[in-house]
Amino acid sequence: INESLPALMKDPQYALLNAKRVSQMVIDVLVSAELLIQGGLSEEKEALATVFVNRHMLNVERSAKRIATGDASRIQRYDRILGL
């Protein structure tokens, strides 16, 4: 997530375009952390935490890399579509 911050801070429109993606990334990280904390309580919870982290961290990494590219071409396409 930290690697994607420079791209988000450069352009407010780009940040808004990726707000949902960033929100989902934060949710996945917080849920992962909570599940890892609870994982010490039982083997079932540890298994759940492992599965969740393995599935969701791939999405977090993919989203962070996409954001970090700073590719704002979607904004330009939307502006053209809207006639701005």
Contacts in CASP RR format, 6 or more apart in sequence:
PFRMAT RR
TARGET T0000
AUTHOR 0000-0000-0000
METHOD contacts of the structure
MODEL  1
INESLPALMKDPQYALLNAKRVSQMVIDVLVSAELLIQGGLSEEKEALAT
VFVNRHMLNVERSAKRIATGDASRIQRYDRILGL
1 22 0 8 1.000
1 25 0 8 1.000
1 26 0 8 1.000
1 29 0 8 1.000
1 60 0 8 1.000
1 64 0 8 1.000
3 64 0 8 1.000
3 65 0 8 1.000
3 68 0 8 1.000
4 18 0 8 1.000
4 22 0 8 1.000
4 63 0 8 1.000
4 64 0 8 1.000
4 65 0 8 1.000
4 67 0 8 1.000
4 68 0 8 1.000
6 68 0 8 1.000
7 14 0 8 1.000
7 67 0 8 1.000
7 68 0 8 1.000
7 69 0 8 1.000
7 70 0 8 1.000
8 14 0 8 1.000
8 15 0 8 1.000
8 18 0 8 1.000
8 22 0 8 1.000
8 67 0 8 1.000
9 15 0 8 1.000
10 70 0 8 1.000
11 72 0 8 1.000
13 72 0 8 1.000
13 75 0 8 1.000
14 70 0 8 1.000
14 72 0 8 1.000
14 75 0 8 1.000
15 22 0 8 1.000
17 72 0 8 1.000
17 74 0 8 1.000
17 75 0 8 1.000
18 67 0 8 1.000
21 63 0 8 1.000
21 66 0 8 1.000
21 67 0 8 1.000
22 63 0 8 1.000
22 67 0 8 1.000
24 59 0 8 1.000
24 63 0 8 1.000
25 59 0 8 1.000
25 60 0 8 1.000
25 63 0 8 1.000
25 64 0 8 1.000
28 56 0 8 1.000
28 57 0 8 1.000
28 59 0 8 1.000
28 60 0 8 1.000
29 60 0 8 1.000
31 52 0 8 1.000
31 56 0 8 1.000
32 49 0 8 1.000
32 52 0 8 1.000
32 53 0 8 1.000
32 56 0 8 1.000
32 57 0 8 1.000
35 45 0 8 1.000
35 48 0 8 1.000
35 49 0 8 1.000
35 52 0 8 1.000
35 53 0 8 1.000
36 49 0 8 1.000
36 53 0 8 1.000
38 45 0 8 1.000
38 49 0 8 1.000
39 45 0 8 1.000
39 46 0 8 1.000
39 48 0 8 1.000
39 49 0 8 1.000
40 46 0 8 1.000
END
